[in-house]
Amino acid sequence: METYLVGGAVRDELLGLPPGDRDWVVVGATPQQMLDAGFRPVGRDFPVFLHPDTGEEHALARTERKSGRGHRGFVVDADPSVTLEEDLQRRDFTINAIARDARGNLIDPYGGTDDIERRVLRHIGPAFAEDPLRVLRAARFMARFAPLGFSVAPETIELMRRMVAGGELETLVAERVWQELRKALAAPKPSAFLSTLRASGALAVVLPEVDALYGVPQRAEFHPEVDTGTHQELVSDMAARLAPGDDMVGFAALTHDLGKALTPAHVLPKHIGHESAGLKPLARLCERLRIPTAHRRLAEAVCREHLNVHRLAELRDDTVLQLLERCDAFRQPGQVARIALCCEADKRGRLGSEDADYPQGPELCRLHAAAAAVNARDLALAEGLTGPEVGRAVQRARVAAIAAARTLRRPG
């Protein structure tokens, strides 16, 4: 029995990145031997065990044989005769097929260390095409590694194109697509996820509402980048910069402008009413990918309200309160800061505006805090109110609190 550290832990160490979870491959063992050594079984599709002391995952070396369509259509063989090289060969990219033995030696049969030095994401072999999820994984890895100078090998992009053309991506279940999308939105450069999918034709399959934004023009005086798809990439990257690791902000930023793809040609490059128009494609996307409720509600609020937040200074005090109420700001107070960040990402996600100030964000949070400080119970007791009178009094008090907070900020 031999045990090897494999995959992301080895790759990230070679890249000088902070260590994450460590995964191990065990060669030459049976499931019973693992149980006898105190390991706890957790694998459902193939033998995976948790170490009795560290809790780290140890998988028996295995091979996989394609038995059907989709990313689940495989027969697994975890016989003790399976070699380390055979196990590494079934992996997706060369940079993920490097192992380290107990003495610290690297085992790299497929050139992963060379590709790390070249900053290339390259598939190992033709078996890559057997799992359509790997197209999304390639894009997700680019969202993480593009800032380090990585690019996808041309032959890998070409293979991905053939997989998309063959209809393999249509077999992916919603949960797996969302899992990859969520990780990409939490990565440093989500635009690389979008551009990689688009280069392979996969964006039109998994996110057709986003793909439809490319080629749609905007008014150059507001959007020097003109193309709405380019704007979306800039916004997604800005959201990752403003809220690193927050996939809720990332998803709302990704979907804030979906309505622009629906603007009639004779109206372009204006996009009148795109905020409300975007709610229908957003709903379709959320239903198809089974997006979590919290993500969906934030995305709906940002899609509907981002222009209102941009012109916050022009809104009446009661209109500000109505905006906050539509965003469920008093039952979900954490929503407001995220909405502010998404709107800032939209405003700064434009050529030449990357470092622009966005006072509307902090101001929205400040006005919300002032309105939220109104206590309904204290108000009812002080004024002897009951029933519907309490709600009306709270609204009046919140409008007054917003007005007072604005007055404090005005010079003189």
Secondary structure, DSSP 4 states (H G I P E B T S, - for coil): -EEEEETHHHHHHHHTPPP---EEEEES--HHHHHHTT-EE--SSS-EEE-TTT--EEEE--EEEE-SSSTT-EEEE--TT--HHHHHHTSSBGGG--EE-TTS-EE-TT-HHHHHHHTEE-B-SGGGGG-THHHHHHHHHHHHHGGGT-EE-HHHHHHHHHHHHTTGGGG--HHHHHHHHHHHHTSS-HHHHHHHHHHHT-HHHH-HHHHTTTT-B--TTT-TT-BHHHHHHHHHHHHHHHSTT-HHHHHHHHTTTGGGGGS-TTTTT--TTHHHHTHHHHHHHHHHHT--HHHHHHHHHHHHHHHHHHTGGGS-HHHHHHHHHHTTTTTSTHHHHHHHHHHHHHHHSSTT-TT---THHHHHHHHHHHHHT--HHHHHHHHT--THHHHHHHHHHHHHHHHHHHHHHS--
